[in-house]
């Protein structure tokens, strides 16, 4: 109750504030337009507080409360058949910009989890730590703009299939990295090297993962209505586990994404190939996905239909000196919904959806998903590429998932999202696990300011 009271108090203080559009990457928000603001509202002064010269200091944050109910998590492979868990997330950031040249961005995180019955996970709790702390140096030229970013930072690319901030779980993902960002005409190019931050539950104890490093060249070409992404991502992991074993992994990913978001159609196609080594074995893996949607914005309720389908390779044969299991690297945690039962490895899925929007503040969504194993000689994996169940079944059909959700935005600062999910176990899960159907419910209250 005290936590919800905090949200109510903040909302009452923000009632007359100017609304803003908050971004997933908070460091991309720009409040320089408030330089000439004459309202003298305390919130506008918090978002834009002039410092020497043309610089300014901006502050903001997030409070998120989430309650979850699980029945038969992992298809009943847990100590209790059902339980409730409660998650809290506090984020606070400051953005200090010294004119157009130098910038310092800081974000602190404090997250808590209560009620889980399964083992402690790094995505659940982080009592107090520095989530982001980086410095930008800008070198603008007439035709080319270069920004060098160094420090702890969030990375997000494309549709978040490979490099994501992991918004769904309680703890978001960050990296200790150096990044070069180039903008020239219709091209945007990022070059970076980093290590993911390893999260511990205590205070000020996070550190970069010494066993994992990632480097990438990511380019985006902007056309009139279409965009094209071209990228290479390299990954080295000292100890990575797949069904085939635990070995040193060196994996290279090359891919492309062609996409557009312009009413009434939105289309997103992505394909990539992975190669490299896993111990003494050679890596050869791939994925291809198509995500399309059509919205009738001239009809009542603005109905929209969508269809997503993807093929994600798995290991075709064990002990053949070749690993075909796709590694999604650092994907968004809630890849197939907030329940996050299955991750994107060794998978074929078919995913139609339907949504309506009775008003600008309210959306209803329904989606249905069918899952098969790509290869019956490989198992299924979680969103963090941890093996859940092995290949001791000749059945490929994993199961089907039905999801219902609503998103209500009573103000520019507050979002309330209740959702329900049912997963109906297929023959494969009944062979390798207790095979009971899963029920999941959650309510998320998120305040951004």
N, C-alpha and C positions, 0 to 999 in steps of 0.2 A: 504494500500500500504506500509506503514512504517513497518507493521508487516512482510509482505512477504520479504521486503528488509532485515530485520534482518536474515531471513533464508538464503537468497542468500549470505550475508556476511559471515555467519558461514560456509556455504558449501565451499565457496572459500578458507577459511582458513583451511578447512579440506581436501582439494583436494589431498594433498600428504601424508596425515596421514595413518598410518597402520589401515586397517579395522578390526573391532571387531564384534563379535556376541553378540548383546545386548539381554538381557533376560527380560521377563515380570516382574520378581522380580529382580530389579536392585541390591539388596544386595547379590544375588547369583553369581554375576560376579566376576571373579578372574583374577587379572592382575599381579600376582607375577612372571609370565614368562618374564616380562619386566625388571627384575632385571639386566639382562646382556645385555640389549639393548644398542647399541652404536650409534644409528641414531641421537640422540640429538634433535629429533623433539619435538616441544613444546607440541604437543598433547600427545605423549607418556610420556612426563614428567608429564603432568596433570593426566594421568591414573596411573602412578607409580612414586611417589616422595618419596625416601627413608627417613625414620626417624631413630631414635636411635635403635641400635641393628638390628634385622631382620625385623622390621616393615616398613610400608609404608602408605602414604596418597594418596588416589585416589579420583578424582572428576568427575562428569558427570551430565547429565541432559536431559531434553526433552522440545521441543517446539512443540505444536500441535495447528493447526488452523482447525476449522471445520465449514462449513456452511451447514445449513439444510433448506429444503423447505418442508412444510406440506400443504396438502390440505385435509380438512375434518378430522383433528386430532380427535381421540376418536369418529370417525364416525359422525362428524359434531356437536358434543356437545361442541362447543367452541364459543367464542364471534365473531370470524371472520372465514370465510370459508377457507382462506389460509393466510400464512405468511412465512417470512424468518427469520431465527435466526442465529446468529454467536457466536461461542464459542472459547475461547482461553484458553490454558493450558500451564503453565510454571512450570517445576519441576527442582530442582537442589539438588544434593546430594553429600555428602562427606563420605568417608569410611576410618577411621583411625584404622589401625591394629598395635597393639603392639606385634609383633611376633606372636607366635601360641597361646598365652594365652588369651588376652583381645582385644576387638574390640568395637569401637563406630561408629554407623552409623546414619547419619542425612539426612533427606530429607525435603526440604521446598517446599510449593506449593502455587501457585497464579493462580487463574482461574477467568474468566469473561464471562458473557453471555449478549447478546444484542438481542432484537427483539422478545423475547417470549411473547405470548399473554395470556397464561394460568398462574395460580398462581405460585409464586416463589417456586422453589424446591431446596432441599439441594444438589442435584446432579449437579446443574448448575453453581453456583458461590461461590467462597471462596477467597476473595481478597488477603489475605496473612496469612498463618498459618503453623505450624509445622506438616507436614504430618506423618513423622516417626522420632523417636529418641529413639534408644535402645542401650543397652550394651550387648555384648556377653562375656561369660566366657567359655573357652574351657578346657576340661579335657581329653586329649587323653591318651588312654592306648594301650597296644599291641593288644588286640582283640576287645575292646569296646571304642567308642568315645562318650563323653557326652558334650553337649553344653547347657548352660542355657542362655536364652535370656529374658531380662526384659525391658519393655518400650513400646512406641508407635510403632506399626509395622503392615505391611501388612501380611495377611494370605491367602494362596491359597492351596487348597487340591483337589485331584482327577481331575475330568473334570469340576470343578467349578460349580457343580449343587447346592452345599450347602454352601461352604465357598469360596468366590472369592474376587478378587481385584476390580471388577467392572470397567473394562477397558473401556467399551463403553461410558458411560456418562462422563461428563466433570470432575467430582470429583471422584477419586478412594476411596475405602473403606479402613480404617485402624482400628486397635484395640489397646486399652491400655491393655497389657496382659503380663503374664509370661509364658514362654514356655520351656519345657525340650525336647531336641532332642537327641535321642540315635541311633547310628549306630553300628551294630554288624553283621559281615558277610553279608548275603543277606537280612538282616532285617533293616528297618528304622522305628523308632517309635517316634511319637510326642505326648506329653502330655501338654495341655495348659489350662489356665483359663484367661478370659478377658471380656472386655466390648467394644462394638463398639463405635467409636468416633462419636459424634454428631456434624455435620457441620453447622456452621452459615456463613453468607455471609460476615461478617466484617473481621477485622484484629486481629489476635491472640485471637480469641474468641471461638475456638473449645474446646469441653470438652467431656469426656466420658459420655455415656448415662446411667444415674442412674437407668433407668427403665428396662434395658436389661443386662443380663449376659449370657455368653456362656462358656462351658467347654467341653473338648474332649480328647479322646484317639484314635489316628489314626496310624495304622500300615500298612506298605507296605512290601510285600515279593517279591523279585526279582528272577525269574526263568531265564532260558536261553533265551527264546523269549517272555514269558508271564510274566505279573505282576498281583499280587493279593492285593487288598486293603481291609482291615477289619477296621471298625471304629464304635465308639460310640460318639454321640454329644448330649450334654444336653443344653437346652435353658430355661431361665426363663424371662418372660416378664410381667411386672406389669399390663399393659393395652394393650391388643391385640384385634383387631377387625376382626371378620369374619361376614358372613351373620347372624350367630346365635346370635351375640351380641358382647359386649365389656367386657372382663373378664381378670382375672389373668391367665396366661398360664404357665404351666410347662410341657415341651415336651422333650421326649427322642427319639433319632433316632439311630437305629442300622442297619448297612448295609454292603454290600460288592460290590466291583467292580473288574471285571476280564477284562484285556485289554492287547492288543499288538499293536505295531506299527512297523511292519517289512514288507517291500515291498514283494509281491504286495498287501497283505491284511493288513488292520487295523480293529480291532474289539474292541468294548468297550461295555460291558454289566454291568449294575448297577441295584441293587434292594435294597430297604430299607423299614423298617417298623417304624412307629412312635406311641408312646403311652405316656400317662401322663394324665394331667387334664387341663380343661379349665373351670374355675369357679367350678360349681358343676358337670359338665359333664366330661365324660371320653373320652380321645383321642384315636382313632384307625384309622390310615391313612397309606397310602403306595404309593410307586411309583416303576415302573420298566421301564427300557429303554434299547434299543439296537441301537447302532450306528456302522454301518459297511461300509467300502469303499474298492474299488479295483482300482488299477492304472495300466495302461499299459505303463510302462516306456520304453518299447522297440519300441513303435509306435510313429509316428510324433505327436507333440502337447501334448504328455503324457496324454491322456484322462483318467479321473477317474470318476467313478460313486459311489454314496453313497446312503445309505438308513438309516434313523433314524426314530424310532417310539417309543412312550412312552405312558404309562398309569399313570395318576396322580389323585389320588382319590379326591373326593369332598364329601360334606355332603349329606348323603342319605335321611335324614329326619330331619326336624327342630323340636326343642323342644322334643327330645327323650332322653335327658341326655347323648348323645354321639356325639362327633364331629369327622367327617371323612375327613374334609378338610386338605389336605396336606400343610405343611408349608415349603417352600424351604429355610428358614432361611436367608442366606446372599448370594444369587446367583449372577452370573454375570448380570449386568443390561440389556445388549442387548441379552436377552436369545433367542429370535426368530428374530434376526436381530437388526440393530441399531435403527430402528423406535420404538422398544420395546412397542408394543401395548398391548400385553398379557403376563402375567406371568405364571409360572408353578404351577398352582393350579386348581383343578377340570377340568382336561383337558385330552383329547385323541388326539394325533396328529400323522400324517403320513407325512414323510418329505423326498422325493427323491431329489437328487442333481446331477449336472453334472459340471465338471470343466476341463479346458484345460490349458496347460502351454507352450505357444509358445517359451519361453526362460526361463532361470533361473531368469530373472528379471521381468517377466510378467505372471500373472495368470488371467484367466477369470472364473467366477463362476455363476451358475444359480441354484436356488433352488425353490421348490414348496412345499407349506405346506397346509395341510387340518386340520382344528380344529373342534372338537366336545366338548361339555360339558360332563364330566364323569357322572355327576348327574344333572338331570333337577330340583332338589330341592336346588341347590346351584347356585351362580352366577359366574361371571368371575372376575379375580383379575389381578392387575398390577404386574410388576416385583418385587415391594417392598411389595407384598401381601396386597395391598390396594384394597378394593372392588370397582370395576368399575360399574357393573350393577348387579342387583339382579336376583331372580328366577321367575319373573312374566312372564314366557313363558314356554310352554310345548315343544318347539322345542329345539333340542340338537345341531344342526349344527350351528357353530359360523360363519364360513366363510373360505375363501381360500386366500393364500398369495403367490405372485410371486416376487422373488427377483433376481436382476442382479447386479453383482459387478465386479470390476477389481482392482487388486493390482499391482502397478508398483513400482519397487525398482531401481531407477536410480543410486543409490550408496548404500554403506553399512550403511549410516547414514540417508537416506531419503526414506520415503514411501509415495506414493500418492494413495489414494483409493476413487474413485468415485463409487457410488452405487444408485440403483433405487429400489423402492418397490411399489407394488400395493396390497391393501387388498380389496377383494370383499366380502361385507357383506352378511351373510347367514340369514336364517329365524329368528334365535334367536335375532340377532342384530337388525333386522328390527322390531321386536316386542318390544324391550326394549329401543331403542335409535332412533335417526333420521335415522340411518341405511344407511347412504351414504358411498360409496366406498372411501377408503383412498389412496392418492398418496403421495409418499415420495421420496425425492432426497437429497443426501448429497455428499460432497467432503471433505475428510480429508487429510491434509498435516501434516506429523509427522516427525520431525527431532530429532534423538537421538544422543547423543554424550558422 
